[in-house]
Amino acid sequence: MFVVMAETDASLAAEIRGLLPELRTAVGDDRRVLVGFDRGGWSPALSKHTSASGFDVLTWRKGATEDITEEHFKEATYTDEHGELKTWMVADTLVDLPLATTKITGETLQIRQISRIVAASNGGTRQIHVLTTDRTMSVGEVVYRMASRWRQENQFRYARMHFALDPHDSYSSSDDKENRMVPEPAKAHAYQKVVAARKAHAEASAVADLNLLALKTPSAGTDEVIVTKCHAYPRHGTSMGSRNSLACC
């Protein structure tokens, strides 16, 4: 068992990226070790970095995506360690994932996608997708390894209940790092108010500009408009039909 202690606000993707050098040291050679994780570590950039570092990725695809057409689905099998034969209907395709720099460089990550059709909560069906950078593993083994994560999670849940996996071994405390940056929830909430206020101000300014433009634009039959802060009345010696004036009271 390999246990990692980290800051409470650290992301799984960031932790995996930071652990790769230590994992390479633990392996001791250049074998391509398979690193499997759930959607909490979803990141196309992380998958690209992990593959470039000599590891293979196995994870669920996160977010909505187009379904794979039915003609791509074929039967896949795998015999587990107990000799039991597993069978699924699976589609094995390649997909291009956009990276953070895709809009600038056009670069994407091409990765293997294994798709299955499963039951949905509404009584219908839906597709789930597994992604991996390993193109040599059989389709059946990819599905089996991804599904095996549930057995590992159940093992940890059992250990939490029966072996006191989570309780503290000590209740002593120590000072936190003074220079550790921690997000302030109140600032995030206040920033949303600032964004809303800026949007309202921009909309109000646009309406004011349109109204001012209408005031500055002479109506049909007039050739001049003078704009002030007061009401309008006819200038002496002129007629309202040919020239309008706005003057201060």
VENCOR-V525531 format. One record per backbone hydrogen bond with DSSP energy under -0.5 kcal/mol. NH is the residue of the N-H (numbers start at 1). CO is the residue of the C=O. If there is no record, write none. Layout:
NH_CO + NH_CO
This chain:
3_1 + 10_7 + 13_40 + 15_11 + 16_12 + 17_13 + 18_14 + 19_15 + 20_16 + 23_19 + 24_20 + 25_21 + 26_22 + 27_23 + 28_24 + 33_31 + 33_54 + 35_33 + 35_56 + 36_34 + 37_58 + 41_38 + 42_39 + 47_43 + 48_44 + 49_45 + 50_46 + 51_47 + 52_48 + 53_49 + 54_51 + 55_50 + 56_33 + 58_35 + 59_131 + 60_37 + 61_129 + 72_69 + 73_70 + 74_90 + 76_88 + 78_86 + 80_78 + 80_84 + 83_80 + 86_78 + 86_84 + 88_76 + 90_74 + 90_88 + 91_115 + 92_72 + 93_91 + 93_113 + 95_111 + 97_95 + 97_109 + 99_107 + 102_99 + 104_101 + 105_101 + 106_101 + 106_102 + 109_97 + 110_108 + 111_95 + 111_109 + 112_132 + 113_93 + 114_130 + 115_91 + 115_113 + 116_128 + 117_89 + 118_116 + 118_126 + 120_124 + 123_120 + 126_118 + 128_116 + 130_114 + 131_59 + 132_112 + 133_57 + 134_57 + 135_133 + 142_138 + 143_139 + 144_140 + 145_141 + 146_142 + 147_143 + 148_144 + 149_146 + 150_147 + 152_148 + 153_149 + 154_150 + 155_151 + 156_152 + 157_153 + 158_154 + 159_155 + 160_156 + 161_157 + 162_158 + 163_159 + 165_159 + 180_177 + 185_183 + 187_184 + 188_184 + 189_185 + 190_186 + 191_187 + 192_188 + 193_189 + 194_190 + 195_191 + 196_192 + 197_193 + 198_194 + 199_195 + 200_196 + 201_197 + 202_198 + 203_199 + 204_200 + 205_201 + 206_202 + 207_203 + 208_204 + 209_205 + 210_206 + 211_207 + 212_208 + 213_209 + 214_210 + 215_211 + 216_212 + 217_213 + 218_216 + 222_219 + 223_242 + 227_225 + 228_226 + 233_245 + 238_235 + 242_239 + 243_239 + 244_224 + 247_231
